[in-house]
């Protein structure tokens, strides 16, 4: 007996759904949508290139990024120095290649501290409610009541200016947004019937938090995380620009822009190229983040799902 | 709930948050490992001088005593203390610097709204066409460009290379100050040369700030407009034969404008944060530059005063937006379900 392809697929599909976790059930579709958005692919490739440079930039640098070479100072961009040289005769491109790691380190460390903290506090607030919720959310309000850059400046001045302290300062001001996001999601999930079912079965709060609330927060967190990577890199560069972050001779990009500032007329390349580097990286993460957001958007998914299924069936039938 | 009750309740809720902000600032100031009194007194100060400063600013008292003294001064005398580095009362300094920052932030704010919302609407109406791509790229580039870099670049281009616009400061012509806002004062003086001068000085910083903060507005407006355009009542209106233009202006636009309105408070906060960077680059005599300088000098009273004022402005702008929002959309007041 011949079974129509669509029916075969739907039964298999339902099996898949049953076995897998709710969020992981449609990763394939997510990647499919993502792959078909040109801008998201461009953003993703930019981000990957940046990560590659951050990992191996120091090895790729043709010149020493730190030691001075006075007779070569203020060289305009040329074949031997593609992005010119700075006040101390150091190659700007080499410095940028070697300095990429500081930006990505800042992004990773800040998010690695801020996100779990925010998720935990937001989850607790949303799950337990009552006075715990009230206290946590009022503290969050306080942190959100003033511009994060100013707060981070104050923190980093308090701790003493260094790149590491700038990261700590940014982590301290970055968690409230995640707390809000997770709390909102937790409040919504808490009222669903499957959480009620889990509760009546005797599931602990911990179980509900990890099995129901956090998985439901995963996709909005993923989107925010990608977009925030760009934001944190900009914020860290801004702090360094103001003198609150990386100190010389560290070739952090924001610091390089600020170092070249007074030589703008004489050597514009000193500030322009590091800044351009930041723009490209942040743009890359923003494009990727937008792409991920679109790929998780239910409307767009529904539209694409049909083509995705069709392609999947045709590929499985040719196997 | 009536509108007045709603406003009173919201204002009352500001008090604990402001109090918390104050505590937070003091906690930050308290964890400073550096010895602030020594920094203020200078490297050659004798031990007695440092001790006198510590006494005067109650630095040796426990944190709750310090907060208590500060609160008493603020609430009873409206006194923010004396800056140990400039020797002037912080209140007077902030009063002198506030108009410059506020003027800049307001100009950038209205510029961002005037450009961002129409761009978002046009983008949605011409979805996936070149106009849409163009405005999205503009918006995204604006968001992705660090403020300090775009400011430097524009300064370089329009001042050093083209010589069209001034790069530094707020105005070059002296006029009688009534309000502290140069644009308003020059009009009050009926001095149009001064007005033109102030306006020309405003262009670069305001444009940089607006370009940066516009992107978010474009994105939100575009998204909400797209959603509304697919709403059933819009389709119905089109189906019953109303011209597209009327449907867009009378039906869609009115509802699509609400989400962008709600983020205006956040938007203004960004602008205020951005002024710290911008004022440093454009030598703008505002609060942001004052704060950046004070933070470097560990000038605690100045920093605490500045953050308090900024937090107040941010909370108030959020309040205004919320009130505006509840006027437009009465469901907010009635339901109390907003999260």
Interface residues (C-beta under 8 A of the other chain):
Chain A: X138 X139 X141 X142 X143 X145 X146 X147 X148 X149 X150 X151 X153 X154 X155 X157 X158 X159 X160 X184 X187 X230 X234 X237 X238 X241 X242 X243 X244 X254 X257 X258 X261 X264 X265 X268 X271 X272 X275 X278 X279 X282 X283 X286 X287 X290
Chain B: X16 X17 X18 X20 X21 X24 X25 X28 X29 X31 X32 X33 X34 X140 X141 X143 X144 X145 X146 X147 X148 X149 X152 X153 X155 X156 X160 X269 X270 X272 X273 X274 X276 X277 X280 X291 X292 X295 X296 X298 X303 X306 X307 X310 X311 X314 X315 X339
